[in-house]
């Protein structure tokens, strides 16, 4: 099919037309309208700080610092949390499987705050003083590497073909607030990086319905080497760099963002 626009002959692809009305084929028109589906993910913290947790939302008016009402545990209970990050992800790029994430109920109203304060007052009146202590985790104390400084540690050039030197178990986070206790460690196994995390206390109980939430990031050999090469261009100690870049309660979130930005692949699972 040939049409003339501005004196120039333009050949039109006949496959784009349905042959009856002269307009675009409905199947092609439908495909053209399809767009990748993105989900809005809010990272929220409970109790004014500490570890962040991911919730879905369809409310694009939410902003950083907003207080939101979110579902917790598994019995229809709710809690108030503060938004510390808002991101948009395609399903395959989401930090957690979408089916495992709960959804923000709404931005908090004055009534929500009043109900929450009353619930807190009643709960505090029922708590025995001994039960206020954070839950302590049983963890092995041997072979733990805890660098005294979080700054880069410069060492001699690695001997294993330029790759970063191996290390034993490295503590990236061992912190606690009245709401959550977080322990994250990294270790090498046959040249592969493994990062393990454990959250204990009220925050995981409100989010997942259990006092304990464990999560794991595993890197294969190729992606471990790519990660270390990006982190240690000057052949620094990889242990020091991991502590500097990915320590603290949100260290795993920073690690995930760094890997996603640099197309470094890893497997993630929880239990």
Beta strands, then each sheet from edge to edge (+ up, - down):
strand 1: 2-5
strand 2: 8-11
strand 3: 38-46
strand 4: 52-57
strand 5: 67-72
strand 6: 77-90
strand 7: 104-107
strand 8: 144-145
strand 9: 169-176
strand 10: 181-189
strand 11: 192-200
strand 12: 212-218
strand 13: 267-270
sheet 1: 1+ 2-
sheet 2: 4+ 3- 6+ 5- 7+
sheet 3: 8+ 9+ 10- 11+ 12- 13+
end
